[in-house]
Amino acid sequence: MLRDMEENYIIGDYREVTLNLFGGFRRKVFYSDLEIPYPEGKLVVSTTDKSGIITHANKAFVELSGYNVDELIGSPHSILRHPDMPSVAFKDLWDKVAQGRFWQGYVKNLRKDGAHYWVKATVIPNVRKGEVVGYTSVRRKPSRAKVNDAIALYKTLT
């Protein structure tokens, strides 16, 4: 179950918006301008089922997201959806992985405390006996130049 964010976890000044998410879900989120740097030398890894429900989160993912592991496991991956991310980026992701192809892109993720962090994400379908059974996402530290390119591009998309 995807719940609205709670104001008492938010650090500093923030804005509020309700997001329309994949699958007809809506979620109220609070977000600030605080950016958390991607941790040096870490890979952030998670797996989901075919519906995007988180089934595994490594320690780096738990730490960077600000959630505890019990809050992440069983939640839709869209728990991290930042309002600045255009829905077409996620449509492209879902279209590609549903076809059994990998997807790669730059993603601005929302933390539990309303801050954000940028990642270079690679999403790979997990195929068993010829059928996609879920997805693995591996995130790396993005270059600042690529993040700036993504920021400019995402402002032009809906």
N, C-alpha and C positions, 0 to 999 in steps of 0.2 A: 504494500500500500504506500503510495507516494503522498506524503503529508506536506502541508504548507510549512515554510520555514518559520522559525520562532524568533521574534525580535530580540529576546534576551541573550541570544548567542552572538549578535552582530557587534562588530568592533567599529567604533567611530560613527561618523555621519553616513547615512545610507538613503537609498531610494527604494521604493516598493513598486512591484509590477506583478501582474498575473500572466503567466505563460500558458499558451495552448501547446500541449505536448503531443507527441505521437500516440496514437491509440485513443484519442479523445480525452486524455487527462488534462486537467488544469491544475496549476500550482502557483500559489502566491510565494514570491521570493523577495528577499531583501538583499541589496548589493551595494557595495561601497567602491571607491576607486583604489583601494589598497591592493597592490599586486604582491604576491608572495613569490619569491624567486624559486625556480625549479632547482631541486637539490643536485649538487654536483655529483657526478659519477653514479647516479641511480637510474634504474629502469623502473617505471611505474607500470604494473601489470594487473590486468583483471580479465576475468572470463565471464561470459553471460550465456544464458540459454538463447534459443532462437527468438524469443520475444524481447531480449535486451535486459532481462532480470539478472542482476549480479549474482554469480555463483562462487566466485573466488576473487579475493583482493589481496595483493601482496602488502608487506609492511610499508613500503614506500608509498603505495597508493593510499593506504589508511592514513598515514601521517600527513601527506600533502593535501588530502581532501578535508581534513579536520573532523571527519566522522569517525566513530569507532567501528570496528569490523562488524559488530552485530547490527548497526544501523545500515551498513552497506549491503551485506548479504541479504538477498531477498528483495532488494529495492531495484526499481528500474534505473538503468544507467543515466537516464535523464535527470536524476537527482542532482547531477552536476551541471545541468544546462544553464549557461549564463545568458541573460537577455540580449547581450550583444551578438550572440551567435545566430546567423541567419538560418532559418529552417531549411533552405535549399541545400545548405552544406550537409545537413543530416539526411535529407532525401537522397542526395548523391551517395552518401555512405551506405544507406540501407539498400538502395538500388543495386549497388555493386556487390555487396556481400551476399545479398539474396541470390545473386547469379553465381555465387561461388568464387568471386574475385576478391582480391584484397583492396583495401582503401587506405590512402595516406593523405594526411592534411594537418593543418594547424588549428588547434582548438583552444578556445578560452573557456576554462572550467570555473565553476562557482563553488567555493568552499562553504562549509557549514556556517562559518563566521561572517559570510558576506563578502570576503575578499575573493580574489581570483588568482589563477595561475595559467600560464600558457604551456602547451605541450605540442610536440610533433608526434602525432599519433599514427600508428599503423594498426589496422584492424584486419584480422585474418579469419576467414570462416574455418570452423572445426568440422571436418568431414569424416563421417564414419559410415562405412559400407555404401559410399556414394551419395550420402545424404548429409546436408548441413544440419548439425545438431546444436550449434552454438557458435560463439565468437570469442577470440582472444584479442585483446587490445594491449599493445606495448607502446608506451610513451617514453620519449626521450626529450632531453633539453633542446629547445629550439634556438636558433640564432636570433638575435634581436632584429637583424635586418629582415628575416622572414616573418617575424611577428609583426613588424611595422608594415610589411607588404600585406599581410592578412588583415590587419586593422583597416587599411585603406580599401581593400577589396570588399570586406564584409559590410562596410558602410554603404556600398553601392547595391547590395543584394537585399532581398526581402525574405 
